[in-house]
Amino acid sequence: MALFPLTSNFEGDFVLQLVAVDTENTMDEVAAAAAHHSVGRRVRARPGCILRVRRQDGDSFLPRDMKVADSGLKPTETIEIIWETAPH
């Protein structure tokens, strides 16, 4: 367990945020940490949607249960947090 800084580029936000997460956090927990700094401040919540994480300009999302330590992300790397419609 160690603090790990990531740069959050949150969908709909115009501010990049430096977010401190833990290497044992999952991508869902990373998305929640990023949302704390954007949703309700500069971004409206989207009920019925989930937040997904991908590398900046990446083509695919990282698995929601993947831990930061297993992701290959580098300290201060920029990640995109994207709203996705939750499956019904």
Backbone bond lengths (Angstrom), bond angles and torsions (degrees), N, CA, C in turn:
res aa  C-N    CA-C-N  psi(-1)  N-CA   C-N-CA  omega(-1)  CA-C   N-CA-C  phi
1 M - - - 1.444 - - 1.526 109.38 -
2 A 1.323 113.96 123.80 1.463 118.88 178.79 1.517 109.17 -153.39
3 L 1.319 115.61 146.47 1.457 119.63 175.42 1.514 109.56 -64.17
4 F 1.321 115.64 142.92 1.455 121.80 -175.54 1.525 107.90 -142.43
5 P 1.343 118.32 116.34 1.465 120.59 -178.73 1.526 111.97 -85.44
6 L 1.331 115.67 133.20 1.461 121.89 174.40 1.524 108.36 -129.69
7 T 1.319 116.63 149.67 1.456 121.19 176.05 1.518 107.75 -96.14
8 S 1.337 116.19 123.01 1.459 122.45 -176.86 1.522 110.64 -97.25
9 N 1.326 115.41 123.57 1.465 123.04 171.57 1.527 104.84 -110.00
10 F 1.330 116.36 91.17 1.457 123.05 -172.01 1.522 109.80 -86.46
11 E 1.329 116.71 129.26 1.468 121.48 -178.66 1.532 110.71 -54.00
12 G 1.325 115.65 127.08 1.451 121.40 178.82 1.510 114.32 89.79
13 D 1.313 117.75 -7.60 1.464 121.72 178.87 1.520 108.98 -100.47
14 F 1.316 116.23 146.42 1.456 120.38 178.13 1.523 112.23 -100.94
15 V 1.331 116.81 1.29 1.462 122.09 -178.18 1.524 109.25 -112.52
16 L 1.321 116.94 129.53 1.466 120.67 170.02 1.519 107.24 -83.27
17 Q 1.325 116.12 137.11 1.466 121.31 -177.90 1.517 110.09 -119.08
18 L 1.317 116.57 138.17 1.458 120.99 170.41 1.526 106.20 -86.87
19 V 1.332 116.26 119.56 1.460 121.95 -175.55 1.519 108.48 -117.38
20 A 1.316 116.16 127.30 1.468 121.13 176.75 1.522 108.46 -91.78
21 V 1.316 116.25 118.15 1.464 122.04 176.54 1.526 107.65 -120.15
22 D 1.304 115.91 -178.63 1.456 121.11 178.83 1.524 108.94 -109.30
23 T 1.299 116.98 148.28 1.465 120.68 179.83 1.533 111.91 -61.68
24 E 1.322 117.82 -20.21 1.462 121.81 178.97 1.528 112.97 -92.42
25 N 1.330 117.57 -2.61 1.464 120.91 177.69 1.519 110.73 -69.96
26 T 1.332 115.52 144.96 1.466 121.00 173.66 1.531 108.66 -82.83
27 M 1.323 116.34 169.68 1.459 120.03 177.39 1.532 110.89 -64.44
28 D 1.325 118.48 -32.11 1.470 120.54 174.34 1.522 110.49 -62.37
29 E 1.316 117.14 -40.06 1.468 120.91 179.05 1.528 110.75 -70.80
30 V 1.321 117.19 -35.37 1.471 121.21 175.76 1.526 109.36 -63.55
31 A 1.335 116.72 -45.41 1.463 120.91 179.42 1.527 110.72 -61.21
32 A 1.323 117.00 -40.90 1.469 120.94 178.86 1.524 111.26 -65.02
33 A 1.330 117.02 -39.26 1.462 120.53 177.99 1.524 110.95 -64.48
34 A 1.321 116.53 -40.35 1.464 120.57 177.90 1.523 110.37 -67.80
35 A 1.325 116.96 -40.91 1.467 121.67 -179.65 1.521 110.98 -60.47
36 H 1.317 116.78 -35.39 1.471 121.34 179.64 1.531 111.39 -54.83
37 H 1.315 117.69 -32.79 1.464 122.14 -177.38 1.522 113.59 -90.24
38 S 1.336 117.96 -13.38 1.468 120.68 -174.67 1.531 114.15 -118.81
39 V 1.325 116.79 -47.86 1.465 120.92 -174.61 1.532 109.93 -70.68
40 G 1.325 114.34 130.37 1.461 119.76 -178.05 1.516 112.81 85.70
41 R 1.309 117.04 -3.71 1.471 121.85 177.23 1.520 109.15 -113.42
42 R 1.325 116.56 -62.97 1.466 120.83 178.98 1.525 112.28 -121.58
43 V 1.330 116.67 -7.03 1.461 122.57 -177.13 1.530 108.65 -128.82
44 R 1.322 116.17 134.07 1.467 120.30 176.34 1.530 109.85 -78.05
45 A 1.323 114.87 145.51 1.470 120.06 174.16 1.523 108.83 -66.60
46 R 1.308 116.11 152.31 1.465 122.05 177.47 1.528 108.54 -123.91
47 P 1.331 116.24 87.42 1.470 119.04 178.67 1.529 110.52 -56.37
48 G 1.317 115.60 141.83 1.461 120.74 -179.24 1.513 113.68 87.03
49 C 1.324 117.16 -1.09 1.466 121.34 177.94 1.521 109.48 -112.35
50 I 1.321 114.74 156.85 1.462 120.85 173.20 1.521 107.90 -115.70
51 L 1.301 116.22 160.13 1.462 121.27 178.93 1.519 109.60 -99.82
52 R 1.320 115.59 135.50 1.464 121.56 179.45 1.522 108.93 -122.34
53 V 1.322 116.09 154.34 1.466 123.15 -177.39 1.525 109.45 -117.95
54 R 1.322 115.44 136.25 1.464 120.67 171.41 1.527 107.66 -144.49
55 R 1.326 115.05 161.00 1.461 119.71 173.75 1.519 109.13 -64.53
56 Q 1.318 116.57 151.88 1.465 120.75 176.09 1.525 109.18 -51.37
57 D 1.318 116.76 127.05 1.471 124.35 -179.71 1.526 113.07 62.64
58 G 1.322 117.85 19.25 1.459 121.03 177.74 1.513 111.53 -75.16
59 D 1.328 115.67 159.63 1.456 121.33 -179.62 1.525 112.89 -91.67
60 S 1.316 116.75 -24.12 1.460 119.14 -175.75 1.525 110.43 -134.22
61 F 1.332 114.19 155.81 1.460 120.55 178.57 1.520 110.46 -79.51
62 L 1.306 115.44 150.55 1.462 120.81 171.95 1.528 107.47 -76.14
63 P 1.326 118.39 146.31 1.465 120.25 178.56 1.529 111.09 -56.67
64 R 1.318 115.73 139.25 1.466 120.65 -175.05 1.522 112.78 -61.47
65 D 1.336 117.97 -28.88 1.466 121.12 -178.43 1.529 112.88 -96.47
66 M 1.335 117.22 3.19 1.469 120.23 178.74 1.529 109.55 -70.73
67 K 1.312 115.70 137.00 1.466 120.51 177.65 1.523 110.22 -86.03
68 V 1.307 115.60 152.49 1.459 121.62 178.70 1.527 109.88 -54.62
69 A 1.319 116.94 -42.80 1.466 121.57 -178.20 1.525 112.46 -59.78
70 D 1.326 117.44 -26.60 1.462 122.01 -177.37 1.527 113.23 -99.27
71 S 1.322 117.04 0.11 1.467 121.37 -171.67 1.525 114.98 -85.93
72 G 1.318 116.82 -19.93 1.461 119.67 -175.57 1.512 113.26 80.21
73 L 1.341 117.38 3.56 1.459 120.26 176.86 1.521 109.83 -67.57
74 K 1.317 115.19 148.59 1.463 121.59 178.77 1.532 109.17 -104.73
75 P 1.326 117.78 152.40 1.468 119.96 178.44 1.533 111.10 -53.58
76 T 1.307 114.86 135.42 1.472 127.42 -179.48 1.530 113.43 67.71
77 E 1.333 118.69 6.70 1.465 120.58 175.53 1.525 109.15 -60.40
78 T 1.317 116.34 146.17 1.458 120.76 179.51 1.521 110.46 -86.89
79 I 1.329 114.05 129.54 1.454 121.63 175.07 1.520 108.16 -116.42
80 E 1.313 115.86 151.69 1.458 121.47 175.27 1.515 108.25 -104.36
81 I 1.321 115.89 134.51 1.450 122.37 175.98 1.524 105.66 -108.72
82 I 1.336 115.92 117.60 1.461 122.72 -172.06 1.527 110.27 -120.43
83 W 1.335 116.04 138.82 1.465 121.73 174.05 1.520 109.11 -75.58
84 E 1.319 117.00 135.79 1.469 122.29 176.09 1.529 107.46 -132.46
85 T 1.323 116.21 137.92 1.464 120.13 177.93 1.523 108.98 -65.24
86 A 1.314 115.94 128.08 1.469 120.03 -179.14 1.512 109.99 -69.65
87 P 1.336 117.09 140.27 1.471 119.91 176.80 1.520 110.03 -66.55
88 H 1.309 116.51 147.46 1.474 120.83 -179.44 1.498 110.90 -98.63
